[in-house]
Amino acid sequence: MRTTTLGGDGPEVGVIGLGCMGMTFSYDMETPRDEATSIAVIRQALDLGMTLIDTADVYGPHTNEELVGRALAGGYRDRAVLATKVGIVRDSVEAADPSNSSADRALDGRPEHIRASIDGSLRRLGTDHVDLYQLHRVDPQVPLEESWGAMAETVAAGKARHIGLSEVTADEIKRAQAVHPVTSVQSELSLWTRDALAAVLPYCREHAVAFLPFSPLGRGFLTGRFSSIDDLPQDDFRRALPRFQRDALQANLAIAGRVREIAAQAGATPAQVALAWVLAQGRHVVPIPGTKTPKYLIDNAAAADVELGAAALAELDALPAAQGARY
Ligand SMILES: NC(=O)c1ccc[n+]([C@@H]2O[C@H](COP(=O)([O-])OP(=O)(O)OC[C@H]3O[C@@H](n4cnc5c(N)ncnc54)[C@H](OP(=O)(O)O)[C@@H]3O)[C@@H](O)[C@H]2O)c1
């Protein structure tokens, strides 16, 4: 896979990474998980050049880092650019929503929490350092400079090589940069979630900050897998998201349908078109699609070679806005 540099000073990574969240946590727990398959997916990702491997301490909690640690044992660790996150202590729709001011009970950006958490992450991941340590959310009760100062301490201590932010504004990136370099920003970006295009993505481009789109497949929706909320397991987190509600999802099927048509014209899959559009937003953009399924992994890796012509890109740019807020 072709590669790019993560931010101004970061390591080289494949232009598409792997999100591991769904391997132990989210979107549902009804669907049986097969650890051997998940481990094989992570190792195959490395073989395919998808070297950025993303997890977080809250996924599980802890089980996701443990799984990634087992996958990277036995000689795989050095082939990965290993990224984890700190700062959400109870994941839920409310906690993940950066506009929800009552979510702060689920966030912990206190320096003492960050200092203590890195050691747990390293133990579970079976490594003495992570390549990228990310502040999962800004805690409204803690000045960002204090949280970021503690993140910088993990670099000084040799426990993290680089640090990044998640779901922040351009102003917050700037404030953090005044304390310590920001290598990456991880926020949602996909054909149906384009908020970052207005200010954050251009800011990152101008300031040599890598942008890591999460949920680049629209939490699976853009791949055309769902035609109704009834397709989701009963305990699926997406059932609580506005865009997956019955009427909104029905309206949003027009977006997935058009992606499918453009994919057919391009000789690609809908997932590949969704990823190729994200990649077309700039060389500093490294999406981290999530999968625990070997055939989807191969599908996603091949998106790095899908060239969408100007006409297809213009059509994708012109897709209607999604119905329903993202959280
Ligand atoms: N920073 C944050 O706050 C934040 C928030 C959310 C996610 N993340 C990170 O971003 C990563 C990806 O996001 P995400 O998992 O939310 O959403 P996503 O990547 O948009 O979609 C994942 C879903 O799409 C399915 N899928 C993947 N490739 C496919 C393909 N080629 N064809 C058909 N279906 C496919 C997966 O199925 P299977 O699982 O069944 O294989 C899964 O249900 C996560 O793993 C996590 O690391 C970060």
The ligand as a Tripos MOL2 file, in Angstrom:
@<TRIPOS>MOLECULE
LIG
   48    52     1     0     0
SMALL
NO_CHARGES

@<TRIPOS>ATOM
      1 N1        -12.2510    8.7610   18.1850 N.am      1 LIG1
      2 C1        -13.4890    8.3660   18.3390 C.2       1 LIG1
      3 O1        -14.2680    8.9470   19.0920 O.2       1 LIG1
      4 C2        -13.9860    7.1720   17.5650 C.ar      1 LIG1
      5 C3        -15.3650    6.9100   17.4410 C.ar      1 LIG1
      6 C4        -15.7750    5.7990   16.6930 C.ar      1 LIG1
      7 C5        -14.8200    4.9890   16.0850 C.ar      1 LIG1
      8 N2        -13.4840    5.2410   16.2520 N.ar      1 LIG1
      9 C6        -12.4370    4.4310   15.5840 C.3       1 LIG1
     10 O2        -12.7200    4.3510   14.1890 O.3       1 LIG1
     11 C7        -12.7800    2.9950   13.7760 C.3       1 LIG1
     12 C8        -13.7700    2.8120   12.6330 C.3       1 LIG1
     13 O3        -15.0270    3.3770   12.9110 O.3       1 LIG1
     14 P1        -16.3770    2.5430   13.0570 P.3       1 LIG1
     15 O4        -16.0800    1.1200   13.3240 O.co2     1 LIG1
     16 O5        -17.2040    3.3350   13.9840 O.co2     1 LIG1
     17 O6        -17.1130    2.7020   11.6590 O.3       1 LIG1
     18 P2        -16.8170    2.3500   10.1180 P.3       1 LIG1
     19 O7        -15.4010    2.0290    9.9270 O.co2     1 LIG1
     20 O8        -17.4260    3.4540    9.3560 O.co2     1 LIG1
     21 O9        -17.7480    1.0610    9.9130 O.3       1 LIG1
     22 C9        -17.5480   -0.1560   10.5560 C.3       1 LIG1
     23 C10       -18.6720   -1.0860   10.1390 C.3       1 LIG1
     24 O10       -18.5980   -1.3230    8.7360 O.3       1 LIG1
     25 C11       -18.4740   -2.7030    8.4670 C.3       1 LIG1
     26 N3        -17.5370   -2.8520    7.3320 N.ar      1 LIG1
     27 C12       -16.2120   -2.5800    7.3330 C.ar      1 LIG1
     28 N4        -15.6820   -2.7600    6.1000 N.ar      1 LIG1
     29 C13       -16.7150   -3.1770    5.3130 C.ar      1 LIG1
     30 C14       -16.7870   -3.5260    3.9390 C.ar      1 LIG1
     31 N5        -15.7210   -3.4680    3.1390 N.pl3     1 LIG1
     32 N6        -18.0000   -3.9170    3.4470 N.ar      1 LIG1
     33 C15       -19.0920   -3.9640    4.2440 C.ar      1 LIG1
     34 N7        -19.0760   -3.6300    5.5630 N.ar      1 LIG1
     35 C16       -17.8900   -3.2330    6.0860 C.ar      1 LIG1
     36 C17       -17.9690   -3.3390    9.7470 C.3       1 LIG1
     37 O11       -18.4070   -4.6660    9.8120 O.3       1 LIG1
     38 P3        -17.7490   -5.8440   10.6790 P.3       1 LIG1
     39 O12       -17.3800   -5.2270   12.0020 O.co2     1 LIG1
     40 O13       -18.8680   -6.8150   10.7860 O.co2     1 LIG1
     41 O14       -16.5780   -6.3850    9.9790 O.co2     1 LIG1
     42 C18       -18.6100   -2.4360   10.8040 C.3       1 LIG1
     43 O15       -19.9560   -2.8170   11.0610 O.3       1 LIG1
     44 C19       -13.1280    2.2290   15.0620 C.3       1 LIG1
     45 O16       -12.7310    0.8680   14.9950 O.3       1 LIG1
     46 C20       -12.3600    3.0000   16.1000 C.3       1 LIG1
     47 O17       -10.9980    2.5630   16.1060 O.3       1 LIG1
     48 C21       -13.0690    6.3330   16.9570 C.ar      1 LIG1
@<TRIPOS>BOND
     1     1     2 1
     2     2     3 2
     3     2     4 1
     4     4     5 ar
     5     4    48 ar
     6     5     6 ar
     7     6     7 ar
     8     7     8 ar
     9     8     9 1
    10     8    48 ar
    11     9    10 1
    12     9    46 1
    13    10    11 1
    14    11    12 1
    15    11    44 1
    16    12    13 1
    17    13    14 1
    18    14    15 2
    19    14    16 1
    20    14    17 1
    21    17    18 1
    22    18    19 2
    23    18    20 1
    24    18    21 1
    25    21    22 1
    26    22    23 1
    27    23    24 1
    28    23    42 1
    29    24    25 1
    30    25    26 1
    31    25    36 1
    32    26    27 ar
    33    26    35 ar
    34    27    28 ar
    35    28    29 ar
    36    29    30 ar
    37    29    35 ar
    38    30    31 1
    39    30    32 ar
    40    32    33 ar
    41    33    34 ar
    42    34    35 ar
    43    36    37 1
    44    36    42 1
    45    37    38 1
    46    38    39 2
    47    38    40 1
    48    38    41 1
    49    42    43 1
    50    44    45 1
    51    44    46 1
    52    46    47 1
@<TRIPOS>SUBSTRUCTURE
     1 LIG1         1 GROUP 0 **** ****
